[in-house]
Amino acid sequence: MLDDIQKNQIKKESIFGAKNYKPLPVVLERGQGEFLWDVSGNKYLDMMSAYSAVSHGHSHPELVKVVIDQVQKLSVVSRAFYSKSLGDFLEHLVNVVGLDVALPMNTGAEAVETAIKAARKWAYINKGVPQDKAEIIVVDGNFHGRTTTIVSFSSDESYKKDFGPLTPGFVQAKYCSSCTCPIGDCVDSITSIKNLINENTAAILIEPIQGEAGIIVPRQGWLKAVRELCDRTNILLLVDEIQSGLGRTGSMFAFEHEEIKPDGLIVGKALGGGILPVSAFIAKQEIMDNFIPGTHGSTFGGNPLAAAVGKRALELLVEEELIENSKNLGEQLKTGLQSIGSDVIKEVRGRGLWIGVELNQGTKSANDLCMILLDQGILTKETHDNVIRFAPPLMISQANLDWSLEKISQVIKKF
């Protein structure tokens, strides 16, 4: 039951804020580790992690210290000058990824836009595609952000309705989830991609696991088949790991599960340690060399504060064994959810601490279930009405994971 304090805050947001979100009725005030507290002092287990942005946990003391130290020295300075922390961050980032050059931005959508610009420029300069003819292949179910260019190639009509005219230059293939072949490396999807490739194709842009679509995991071997197809046809493989990257799937990056390497990688969310918006596009030298002064930029991208936080966030993933924790506890979370055995559940899927529970048609909506979980002290959110996402901070303890599974099981069985 909401008290007057929470009702008042919700009313303020409703009156003075645009209604482009539909939050659950809870007003959060502080967080620590895997927990959040509302303004009335009620405690909740965070099973959402701000869409993977809070992988390190809320208010991580090491990251808070970095922020305080850096703010007292230098927070923002124009990229017209060099800054002490940026070079160290970029060096660490490219070494972790295994590519050559990084271009720092702020939000994930900005990094996606950067990747699109880089791919088009590469197509014109390196591949010889006629000006303004470059095409980028995307896949159905994609979600890469909310800018006008990005929503232009969304397969969800609600994301782009009334935002036209839409940006041209994108064609859509099948994602592995939509193929009909019973076995193998998703022949239908690969064929649909292959059929779209022509002399003007610059790149294919994909998520190795689709988050907003409902934690859709393609078959093992699909990403490797896409990589091989790109190699044969001289197009770039751009992988969006804004949500799936940085330990979320039990590996530093989801593409590592298939032992391939993209030509360009997009990262964000957890790169900011749950404190700042930090993102980057990392790519091969020949792609990045096409950016020269004046061709791209960002006022805040690569600022000293973001660089310091980003570097420490990368280091802590390894130092605190958060990736291993995601792998081990993620397997337990998935198995535990699968073992509930309720007719309400259609499918449990995911990798690492990133699990989607799809509900059968005819049951209550996923939002209804999220509301009940809220009352039980668990915070999460649905996607596409019938899928509940479970993505706790990667530092979640065994005890708290077990407690969440017990609560979730009780709620679903009563459902």
N, C-alpha and C positions, 0 to 999 in steps of 0.2 A: 504494500500500500504506500503510495507516494505521500510524503508529508508536504507541508506548505512551502518549505524551502525549495524542494525539488519542483513542485508545481510552478512556483514563481520563475525559476530558471528556464524551465521548459517553455513557459509562456513567452518569456523574453525572446528566446530563439525563434519561436513561432511567429512572433510579431515583426521582429527586426531582421530576421534572416530569410534568405531565399529558401524556398521549399524544394530544393533539389536532393534532399536526403529525407529518409524516413527512419529516424533513430528509434531504438528501443527506449522505453520510458525509464531511464536511469541517468542521473546527473553525476558524472565522475569528477573527483577532485584530486586524487593522488594515486600513485602507483609505486610498487616496490617489488622487484623480481617478477614472479608470475601472478601477482595479486593487484587488484584495484579496489579503491574505496570510493563510495559515493559521498555526497555532501552531508548525508545523515549518519555516516559512520559505518554503513553496511559494507561487508567485505565480499569480494567476488574473485573467482579464479578466471583469469583471462585465457580463453580458448580461441582467441581471434588474432592476437598479436598485431593489430592494425594492419591486416593483410600482409603479414610477414615483416613489417617494418620494425617490430619490437622483438626481434629474435634473441637479443641479448638480455631481455627482461627490462622492466621499467626502472628508470633511474639507476642504471648500473654505476656503482661508485667510481670505477676506473674512468668511465666515459664522462661522468659528471666532473671529475677532477680535471680531465683534459679540457673540457669546456671552460671551467673557471680559470685555469692557467692561461689558456689561449685568449680568452676574452680580455683578460687583464693586460695582455701584450698587444694583440692586433686581431681584429675580427674580420673586417672587410677592407680590401684594397683593390683597385682596378687591375684588370689583367694587362693594363698598359705597363705594369711593373712586375718584377719577379717577387715571389714571397718565399720565406724560408720553409714553410711546411708543405707547400704544394709539390715540389720536386720529390720529396721523400714519399709522399702519398702516391704519386703517379708511378714511381719506381716499384713500390710495393705492390700496387694494384696490377700492373702488367706482369709482374713475376708470378703472382697468384693465378692469374688467368692463363698465362702462357702465350700471350700475343704480344705485339710490338709497341703499340702506342695507344694512349688513353686520352679521351677528350672529356673533361669533367663538366657536368651540368648540375641541375638541382633536382627536378622531378623526373620520374620515370618517363612520362610523356615527352618531356624535352629530349631525353636521351633517345627515344624512339624516333622523334623528328630528326635528330642528328644522324641517326643510322640511315634514314631514308635519303637525306641529302647526300650523305657520303656514298651510298650505293648508286644514286643517279649520277653523281660527279664521276665516279669510277667508270660507269658505263659509257659516258661520253668521252672521257679522256683516255682510258685504258683499253676499252673494248671497241670504241669507234661507233657507238650507237648514234644515229642522227639526233640532233638537238630536239628536245621536247618529245621524243618518242620512247623514252625508257619506260619499261614496265616492271613492276614488282609483284611477284606472286604472294598471295596470302592464303590462309585456309579458313574454312568455315568454323564458326565457334570462337574465332579469335577475339581477344581483348588486349589492346595495347595502349589504351589511354582515351582521353576525351577531347583532344583538339579537333578542329574541323577536318584536318587532313586525315587523322587517324579514324575518326568515326565514319569517314567517307567509305572506308573499306570494311566496316563492320558488317557481319551477317545478321546482327540484331537490329531490326527496323526501328525499334524504339530509341536506339542510340543516335540515329541520324535523322529521324523524322523532324521536319521543319528547320533543319540546319543547312539546307542546300543554298546555293548550288554546291554539289559535292566535288571533291578533288578527283580528277581523273588520274590514270596511270597505274591502276591496281586491278588485278584479276584474281579470282578466287578459286582455289582447288579444294578437294576434300581433305579433311583431317583424318587421321587414322581411325578415329572413333566412328566415322560414318561409312566405313567400307563394309562390303558384304562378304569378302573372302573369308573362309573359315579358319585358315591357317596361314603361316608364312609372314612376310614382311609387309603386309597390308597392300596387296597388289592394286586394289581399286584406287587407293589414295595416291600411290606412286604413279600410276597410270594417268590419273587426273592432273597431277603436277606436270608430268612429262608432256602431256598434250597441250599444255599452255605455254611451254617454252618455245620461243622463237628468237630471231636475230636481235630483237630489241629487249630481251629479258635481261634485267640487271641483277636481280636477286630474288630469293625467297625468304620471307620473314615469318618465323614460326615461334611458338612457345613449345618447349619440350614436354611440358605438362600444362594443360590449360586450366587456369585457376578460376576465373570468373565464369567459365562455361560449366563449372561443377566439379573441379579436380578430375579432369579427363586425362587418363594415362594411356598413351599409345602403346601398341604392342612392342615388345622387345625386338629390335632390329629395324624398326621403321626409321628412326633418326639416322642410323647408319646408311640405310638405303637412300635417304634424301641427300646425305653427304656425298655418296658415290655418284648420284645423279648430277649434282652440282659440279663435281669434278669433271664429269664426262662432257658437260654442256657449257662449261666456262661461265657459270653464274655464281654469285656470292650466296653463301649460307649465313643469314643473320638470325641469331638466336636471342630471343627476349627472355631473360632470366630475372626480371625485376622481382617477381614473387618466388620463383622456384630456386633461385640462386642463393649462394652464401649459406649453405648448410641445410636449407629447409627440407630437402629430400633425402638427407642422410649422406650426401656427398657435397663437396664444395659447390659444384654446379651439376645440374641435372644431366647435361650433355655428357658428363663423365661416366654415367651408367652405361653408355654405349661406346665408350672409348673413341670418341671422335673429337674433333676440334672445329669450331665454326670459323668463318672468316671475320665475323664481327660479333661482338657480344654486348648486350645491353643489361646493365645492372642498376639497381636503385634500392629503395626501401631499407632493408637491413644495413645497407652501406652507411646509413646515417646513424646507426646505433640506437634507433628509437628516439633520437633527440633532434636531429636536423634533417631537412631534405637534401640528400646527396645522391647523385646518380652519375653514370658515365657510360660512354660508348668506347669500347676497346676493340681494336682491329689490327689487321696486318698493315705493315709499313706502306705498301703500295696504295692502299685505300686512303690512309690518313695523309699521305704526302700531297694529295690534291687540295687539302685545305691550306690556304695561304692567308696572310693578314687581310682582314676585311670580308672573308667569305663566310665566317660563322663566329658566334660569340655569345656571351652571357654575362650580365652585370655581376651576378652572384656566383656563377659557376666556378668552382675551384678556389673559392675564397679561403683565406688562411684558417678560419675556424672550421669550416667544412672539411678541409684537407686533414687537419689534425684529428678530428673525430673519425673520419673515414679510415685513416691509417690504423688508428687504435682499434676500431671496430673489426677490421680484418685480422689484426693480431689476436684479439680475444677469442675469435672463433676457434683458433688453433690452441691457444694457451689454456683455455678452459674446456677443451674437448667438447664443444657444443655440437660439432658435426657428428661425432660418435654418439653423443646423447640422442640426437635426432634420429639416427639410424636405429639404435637399440630400442629406445622408448617408442619410436614410431611403429616398429613392428609389433610391439605390445599393444599399442593403441588400436591399430588396425585389427589385430586378432581379437582383442577384447570387444570391439564394436561388432565384428562379424559373429561373435559367439552369443550375442544377445538373443538371436533367433526369433525375432518378432516378425509377424506378417506385415507390420508397418514398413519395414525396411525392404527396399528392392535390391539395393547394392551398396557395398562399402568398398571404396577404392581410394587409392592414394599411394604416396611414397614418403617415408620419413614422417616427420611430425606435420603432415599436410594431408588430411583425410577428408573425403567427402562422403556423406551418408545420403543416398538418394531414397526418397520415400515413394511408396507405391501410390498410384493414382487412387483417388477415392478416400484417402485418409485426410486428416487435418493438414493444413499447410505447414511448411517448414517454419514459417514465422510463428505459428502457434506454438510449435515445439520450442523455439528459441525463447518465447515469452515464459513458458513453464520453467525452462532451464534457468532463466534470469531469477525467478522466484526461489530457485534452489541454490543460487550463488554461483552460477556458471554463465559467463558472457560469451556469446558467439552470435553469428548472423547467417541468414540463409542467402542463397543465390538462386535465381530463376525459380523461385516459389517452392521447389520440391527437393532442394539439396541443402543440407546443413554442413557448414565447414567447421572442422576442428583443426586449429593450427596454433597451439600454445607456444609461448616463448621456448626457444631451444634449450634453455637452462632449467626447465621444469623438473622437479624432483620425482623420483619413483613414487613416493608416498602421495604426492598431490595428483599425479597421473592416475594412480589407483583409485583415489577418492573420486576423481572426475568420472571415471568409468563406472563406478558404483552408482553415482547419481544419475548419469546418462541412462544407464540400464534400467534403473527404477522408473525414470520418467517415460522412456519408450515403452516399457511393458505396461504401464498404466494408460498409455496413449490409445 
